[in-house]
Amino acid sequence: MSAGLLATVGLALPAVAQPAHPAEGTSPASAPGAAPGDGLALTPPMGFNNWNSTHCRAEFNEAMVKGIADIFVAKGLKDAGYQYVNLDDCWALPQRDANGKLVPDPVRFPNGIKAVADYVHAKGLKIGIYTSAGTKTCNSAGFPGGLGHEKSDAQQFADWGIDYLKYDNCNNQGVDAKQRYRTMRDALKAATETTGRPIVYSICEWGQNKPWEWAGEVGHLWRTTGDISDSWGSMLSIAKQNLPLAKYAGPGHWNDPDMLEVGNGGMTATEYRSHFSLWSIMAAPLLIGTDLRKANAETYEILGNHEVIAIDQDPLGKQGTVVSSEGGRWVIAKEMADGSRAIALFNETDRPQHIATTATGVGLPRATAYRLRDLWSHKDYNTAGAISATVPAHGTVLYRASADTRWASYPPAAELGLDGTALTEAGAAAKIDTTLTDLGRTPAQQVSVRLTGPDGWQIKATSPTRSASLPSGSKLATRWQVTAPAGAAPGAYDLTVSADYRSPGGDKAAARLVSAVHVVVAPPSGSSYASDLPWLSALNGWGPVEKNTSVGENEAGDGHPLTLGGTSYDKGLGVHAPSEVTYYTGGRCSRFTAQVGVDDEEGTAGTVGFEVWADDTKVASSKTLTNADPATALDAAIGGAKTVRLVVTDGGDDVTSDHGDWADAAFTC
């Protein structure tokens, strides 16, 4: 992977009963570095950027930009707070004109950039543009960069009516990053003085020189990571890099973990909701990266959630901080201007997880009870202080909690839990336990629970499913026997546990949890190549995991022969760190073997580490490998394990060029 290719909405809440405890971390006023002080980007910028959906393809053109502006207005995105319609790389010709000026591509933009800016402005929106702090931009076509042309380019942007500049990092000739980005800052300031056109300055330095430590006095936002891709592994890796940097963010100066991928198709709806929830609680810029002309209703529902956007756009400007993260069960809390707290319960694992905290644990004052607002279901509950949920795999439950004197007017919060095997062979009975726990200060009454699955599945309760009343803190536990049809094809199937109950005042309430159960087939006896077996799941940093080729980073099948130290292999897996491929072995396999290393196609770049996990135990690992290392043999004892995970890490640095090969990977069963 080559790094760098590339209206505030309020939520009215009841007044807080007493002053909130100060949140941990540095306040915006004392964050390292001083914001430019020009009143721009007082909340994280919201808008659109074409790169994630179009890259440099011909579909990026004037018609697209105008179409996005039209959609912002027609679909209510402008009203939700989105305002910037930003152009990325490939808008210009490869050569400047005789006067050293940038020239818009006449095919893509036949009327020039100013005409497009005027169109966007007429919609009550703003427009952004892109260049690089180098001699050329990041695209291989070699479009002109801004290094040495800062004053002229900044003036040209201002004359066109540009409101936002994304300034990338390619072809920088080794010039000091602080110097390059400060030079453009000064040029933008000068252009603003002559035109009256203020320009938000986005520093796209990829986090290479820790811009969070110095860019607060240079720009309004700065990239903290390399480029995102439309995959769970990439999104998760970037979120983990950005989360520890909360103290550096505040009004006018924001950590930027890159643009949104919501709607581009590489993740599930659950994963996209997590993506949007995490970016919002991290006070990240919300720049839509999908072609809204092709977006479905679900994408609009995620991107247009006013209550989640309000978390991102809160005027206090605090980035959420990590309360806990043990075992991939994350609690992230964000102090809000009205004294409430936003709380994300995020599950990075591949199975449902109980994730819990408390109102006082996230900084709220002690109170008899609290209001708990679910920002995805848009419903209010009361809680005695517990804030918890059983969160689906890769899911996020997003709450807003406050010490509200009207807590008794809301029904009690209730947590649905599900425990039991997530794996079953066709025709075999599996046991699953469900629980409904009253988290409220008031009792849940007339409680009933049900478990449903696909047509043809046999689901039978073997213990009570109803309760007349659940006092605060008590639970209804139910055991179920679940049997997949004998002919069920391998794959993931949804089981849904639902509950209905009433508040003491008779108000109806409901809870629902969807969890996947996998119908699996054990490997055959003998030796089998991993690439010949179905996997349970495959997560990859860039592009899909490939069978019998290296990873090509984009579409399936775009890799090359697996090659380590000059030797090519016909069988194996090609991955890009961070990566995790999971197989079902059903306790019937004894060994896993492979030759591992960084694929030769990355030259001298790339650092990776390989790990083999039998269930929850690491049974083999490599040192950090580079192209200088020969193929390394891994031999892991996996006897008795139901699942085996093949994990590739980034070697402790960034993920650039981290192409890992599991060559000749095989199971002995």
N, C-alpha and C positions, 0 to 999 in steps of 0.2 A: 504494500500500500504506500502510495506517495502522499504524505501529509500536505494539506492545503489545496487539493483539487476541489477543487471545488466549483388616551381616553380612559383613563382610569375607570374601572367598573367597581361599584361599591356593593356591599351586602349588608343590609340593615340587620343588626342584632340587638337584643335587649341590652340595656345598660348593665355594666358589670357591677355586682353587688358591693365590692370593695376593691381598693387598688390592687392591681396585679403585681405579682412578684417580678422583679427584673429578670429578663432572660439572661442566660449565660452567654458569653461571647462579647466581642467588641461592638460597641454601638457605631452607627454610621458616622457620627461626628468624630469619633476617635479612630476610625479605620485608617490603616497605613496609607499614606498618600492623600492628597487633597483633590477632590473632584474639580473639573475645570471651572465650576462656579458660574456657568452660563445659563443655568436653568433648564438645560436640555436633559432628557432621559431621566426625569425624577422618579419614574417607575420604569421597569424593564421594557425596552421597545417591543412592540407587537406588530406583526405584519406578515409579509410573504417574501420568499426568495425562491427563484426558479431552479437552483442548481440540483437539488436532490431528486427532482422529478424529470428534468430535461438534460442535465449536463450540457454538453455543447451541441446537442442535436438541433436540426433545423427548426423543430417546433418551438424553440425559444425565439420569439420575434415580437414585433410590435402588436400584432393581433392578440397574442397571449397576454402581454402586459395589460393591454386595455381590457381584455376579457376578465382578468383577475380583479381589476379595479371595479368593473361592473358588478362582479359577483360579491365583492366586499359590501357593496351597498344593497344589492338585491336580496342577499341571504342573511342580512343582519350582522355580518362580521364587523362592519364598521361600527355599528352600535355597541358591539361587544368589546370594542377597544382596539381592534386591529386597524392600523393606519398606514404602515409603510409597505409599498409595493416595490421590491428591490430587484434590480438586475444583477446577475452574477457574471462570471467570465464569458467571453466570446461575443460581447456586444460590439466590439470595435474591429476595424481592419488591422491586419498585422503590421502595417507601416503607418507612421505619422505622416502628416502632410509636409509640404516644403517649409512651413513655418514652425514645425515641431508640434503641431496640434494633433490631438486624438481625433480619429475619423470614425464615426459610427458606421457599421456595416450597412451599406445601402440596400442589401437584400433583406436583412432582418429588420432594419429600421429605415424604411425609405423616406420617412418624413423627419428623420433626425431624432435626437434625444429630447431636445427642448419641446417639440410638438407632443411627444409622449408625456413629458412632465406636465405640460399644460393640461392635457386630458386628465391625468391623475389628479392634479390640483383642483380641477373643476368639479371633481367628485367629492371634494372635501378631504382628500387623502394626501399622503406624501410619497415621495419617490426616492429610491436609493440606487446607488451604482457601485461598481467594483473595479479595483485595480490592485496591483501588488507593489509592495515595498522592495522591488527589485527591478532589474532591467527588462524582464518580461513577466507576464502573468504565469499561472500554473499550467495552463493548457499547452499541450505539445505543439500546437500551431504557432506559438510564439507571439502572442499579442503583446503590445508594448506595456511595460510596467511604469511605475511612477518615479523610480530612483533617478535622481538628477533632473527630474521634470516636475518636482512637487509644486512649485509656485504657479507654473503655467497650467498644470492639470487641475489644481484646486480652483483657480480662477475660472477655468472652463466649466467645471462642475457647477460652481455657483452661478455662472451666467446662464447655464441651462435650467437652473431651478432645482438642483439636486438638494435633498434634505438629509441624506444619510450616505456615508461612505464606508464600505467594507474594504479594508486595506490588508491584503494577503502578504505572504512571506516568501514566495518562491523567487529563485534567481537573485538572491540578495547580495551576491558577490562577497559574502563574509563581512559586510559592513555591520558595525555594532547595532543591535536591534534598537536600543534606546535612542541612538542617534537618528536612525531612519524614521522611527515613528514620531519622534519629536519634531523632525523637520517637516513632516506632513501636517502635524498639529499646527505649527506656526503658519504654514501656508494656508490652511483652512481658516485660521483666525484672520489672516490678512484679507482673504477673499470675502469673508463675512463682513469685514469692516467696509469694504468697497461696494458690496452689493446688498447688504442687509439680509443676506440669506444664511441663517444659522444651519450648521450641518452636524448631525450626530456622527461621531467618529468611532467606528468599530475596528479594533485592533485584532487582526487575525494572525497572531504570531504562534499559534498552536501550543502555547504554554512552554515553549522551549527554554525561555529565559526568565521563567517565573514572573510573568507580567503583572500578576496580582500584587507583587511587592513594589512595583514602580509605575504601573500604567494609570493609576488613579489620578495622577496629575497630567496625564497625556491625553487619554481618551475617555469615552463614556462607557465602553464595555470592551472586554478582552477575552479572546478564546483561551480556555484553560486546558484544552486537549487537542489531539489530532482530530481529523474529520470523522464524523459519525457516518455509519452506514445503516441500511434498513434491515437490521437484524437485532435479535434480543441480546446476543453477546456484545455487540458493539455498544448498544444503548446502555447496558448494565455497566460495562467497563468505564464508559465516560461518566456516568452518574457517580460511580465510586471515586473517580478522580476529582470530581467537582465538589462533592459533599464536604470534604474537610476544609474548604476555603471560605466558609461562611463569614468569617470576621472581616474579609476584605470587601464585601459587597455593601452597597447602600445607595441612597438616591444620587443619581448622576454618575455612578461607577459600579458596574455589574460584572460578576463572573459569567462567562458565556460558554456553556458546554456544547455549543453548536446548534444547528437548526433542527426543527422537528421533522420526523419521518412519518408522522401519523397519516395513514391513508395510502401509503405507497405499496402495501401488499406483502412486505416481508415479515410482518409480525401479526399476531392475532389481535382481535379487538380488546381482549383482556390486557395484552402487553402494551397496546397503544394507550389504553387508559392509564396504565402505570407510567408510561413515558410522559404523558401530559401531566399527570399528578406530580411526578417527581420534578419535572421542569418548573411547575408552578410553585411548589413548596420551596424550591431552591432559588426562587426569585430570578429565574433565568429569562432572557429574552425569548419571546414566543414568536418565532418566525416560521410560518407554515411552509413546508417543503414539498407538498403534493400539488399536482395540477388540479385546482378546484373545479375546472370545467368537466372533469371526469370523476369527481369525488361522489361517493354514495352517501346515503342519509346517515349512516353510522359515523362516518368521518365528520360530517357536519355537527352531529350530536356531541362528539368528543371536543372538537375545536371550538364549539360555540357554547360550552358550559359556563354560564356567567358566574356561577358560584365558585368554580375552580379558578377561573380567570381572576376573580377578586382576591384570591389568595396570592397569586403572582403579583397583582397590581396594588397591593396594599401600600398606602403612602408612607408607613413607617419604614419600609425598605429593608426589613431584616430578611436575610437568607435563612432557611430552616437549618437547624443543627441536629446532629445525630444524638438521640437519647440512648439507644442501644442497637446492636446489630448482630447479636450472637446467633450463630447457625443460619445465617441468611435471613433472619427475622428482624426486619428493620423497623424502628420507631424513630420518626423524624418530626420535630416540632418547630413551629414558626410563630413567633410573637407577632400579634396584629395590633394595629393602631388603636383599636377600641378596647384593648385589654384581653380579648379572646385569644385562643390558640388554635392554629391549624395543626392537625396531627395526621401524618401519613403512616399507616401500618402496611408495610411493603414486604412481600414474600418473594425473594429471589429464587427459591427452591422449586423443584419440579413436583411437589406434592403439597396438599393443603397444610397450613401451619396456624396454630394458635399464637397470636401476637398480642401482647398486652402491655399497657402502661396505666398510669393513673392521672387524674386531673392535677393533683399537686406535683406529680412527677414531671409534668410538662410546663410547670410554672404558674398554674392557676392558684388563687387563694383558697384556703379551706372554706368549705361551704357545706350546708346540709345535703344539697344535691346540685346537679348541673344540667344545663341544656346541652345536648349532643346532636349536632346537625350532620346528617350524612349528605355529602356534597354530590354524590353520584345518584342517589335515589331521591334527593331533595325532600327528606323527611326529618322531623324533629322527634327526639326522645328525651327522657330524663335518665340520668345515671347517678348512682350513689357515689360515684368517684372512679369506678372502673371504666377504662377505655380499652376495649379489646374486640377482637373478631377472629374467626377462623377464616383466613384469607386464602383464596384459591391459588394454585400454582401460578407464579409470575404475576399475581394480582396485587392491587393496592386498594385498601379502604381508606377513604379520605374524609376526615371529620373536621368540624369546627366546634370547639367547646367553649362554654362561657359559664361563669357563676351567675345564674339567672334566677331571680326571685320568683319567677313564674314557672319553675320547673315542674310543679305538680300538674300543670295543664297539658303536659306532654305524656304520651304512653311510655311505659318503661322500656328501656333498651334491652334487647335480648340477643345473645350470641348463639348462633347455630354452629355446632361442631360436628365433625365427621372424622372417624378414625377406623382404620382397617386396611386391608390389602388394596393397593392401587393396581395390582396385577392379578389376572386370573386366566387360566387356560379354559378354552371353550368347553362347556359342559360340566365344569367343576364348580362346586358351590363355594362361595366366599362369604366370610362374616364381616359385617360392617356395623359399627356402633355410631349412633347419632346422639347428640345432647342438645338441649335447649336450656340456656342459663339466663335467669333474670338478673340483669345488671343494674336495674333501676332501683330507686328508693321505694317505689310502689310495687304491689304484686301484679303478676301477669295472670289473668283469669281466662277460663274456658280455653285452655291450651290444647292444640292438636298438632301432631307432626306426621308427615308422610314422606316417603321416599319413592321416587319414580325413575324409570330408565327407559331405554329404547324399546320399541315393539319387539315382542318375543322373549324378553328377559323375564325371568321369574324372580319376584321380589316379595318376601314374606316377613312380616314382623313377628318376632318370637318373644317380645315383651311389650308392655303397655305403650300406647301411642298418644294417650290423652291424660290430662290432669285438670282437675277443677280449679286449682289455684297454685301458683308458684310464688312463694314469698321471695322477697329480695335476697339474692345470692344463692337461691336453690336452683336445682336443675331437674329436667325430665330426661332420663337416659333410656334409649330404645336400642335393642339389638335386632339386626336384620340379616336374613339369609338371601344372598344375591347369586343367581346362576345365569351365566351367559348361555345362549342357545348352543347346542352341539356344533352347529355349522357356522358359528360366528367367525367372520374373517378377522385376522389380526388387525389391531389398530386401537385408537382411543375412542371411547364412548362416554357420553355424559350421563352422570347420575345427579339428580336434583333432590335435595332435601329442603322441604318447605314447612313453615310453621305459621299457624294463625292463632291469635290470642286477643284479649281485650284488656283495656285499662280498667281500673276500678270505676271510672265514670262511664264505662261501656263503649269507649271508642275502640274501633277495630285497628289492629296492627298486624303486621306480617313480617316474616324473615325468610330469606331464600339463600341457598348456597349451592352452586353448581361445581361438581368435581369430576375430573376425568378418571375412568378406570380403563386400563389397557388389557385387551385380550391378547395374549402372548403365546408364542410357540417356542419351546425349548430347542436349542441347536441339536442337530443330529449327532449320533455317536461318531467318534473319530476326530480327525482334524478338519477344521473349516476355516477358510479365510474370512476375516471380518467383513470384507467388501462383498461377500456372497450371502451374508446374513442380514435380516432386517434389523434396524436399530429401533429402540424405544423413542429416543429423542436425539437431536443433533443441533447443537448450538455452535455458532461460528462468528468470529469477529468481522470478517468481510466475505461476502458471497456465501454460497452453500457449501457444506462439506461435500467433497467429491470422492467417488469410488474409482480407484485405479488410475487416478490422475492427480496432479497437483491442483491447488485451488487457484481459480482464475480471478477471484474477487468480485465478479459480477454475476453473470448468468450461469446456470447449471451447464456443465459440459465444456466450459471455456478454459480448462486447465491443460497441462502438458504432461508428458510421461514423468512419473515419480523418479527423481534422480538425486542420489546422495553420493557425494565424493566421486562423481564420474560414473557410478553404476546405476543403471535404470532397473526399475522393478515393475513387473506386470501387475502385481496385486498390492493393494493397500488403500489407505485413506489419505487424502490431501486436505489439510485444514489451515485456518488462519487464526492465530491466537487473538483473543482468548477463545478457547474452544472446549467443548465437552460433548462426547458421543457416548450414549448409554445403551448397553445391550442387556437383554434378558438371558440369563444362563440357568435359572431355575434350580440351582444347587447341583447341577449335573456335569459341570466342567471343572477341570483340575488345573489347567495352565493357560496362560496367555503369553504369546511371544511376538516380538516385532523388532525391526531395525528402524531406529528413529533418528531424526536430524532435521536441519534446515535445508529445504530444497535448493539445489544448485542454481535454479533460475534467479535467485535473489543475489547472486554474486557474493560480495562481502558483507551484505546487509542482513539483518535479522538475528534475533536472539530469542530462544525459546527453551522452555522446560517441559518435560513429559512426565506424567503421573498416571498410574493405574490404581483404581480404587475398586476393591471388592466389597460391595455394599457400602458401609461407612468407614472402611479401613483402607488406608493407603498401603498397598502391598509392593509397589515398585516405583522408582522414580529415577530420572536422569539428573545430571548436573545441568546448569545452564549451557546450552549448545549454540554454537555459531557455525558459519560455513567453514571455518578453519578446522572444525572437528569432524572426524570420520563418522560414518554411520555407527550408532551406539546400540548394542543389543540390550533389550529388556526381556526379562524372563520372570513372570509373576505367578505365584501360587494363588489360585482363586477358588480352591475347593470349598464347596458349601455355599458360595455366594449366590444370591438370587439375581443380582444385577452386577455388571462390571462397567465402570465409567472410565473412559479414556480422556484424560484432561491435558490440555496444552496451555501453559501460561506464557506471559510475555517476557519472561526472564528477568523481571524486575524493572524494566525500563518501559518505553512506549512500545506500541504495536507495529510500528513501521516495518514493513517487509517480513513480518513474522510468519512465513510459510512453513508449517511443520508437516512432515511426512511420517505416517505410520506404515512403513514399507513391510511387506510380507507379514502383516498383522494376522494372527491366527489363534483360534481357540482349540484346545484339546478337551474333548468331552467323552 
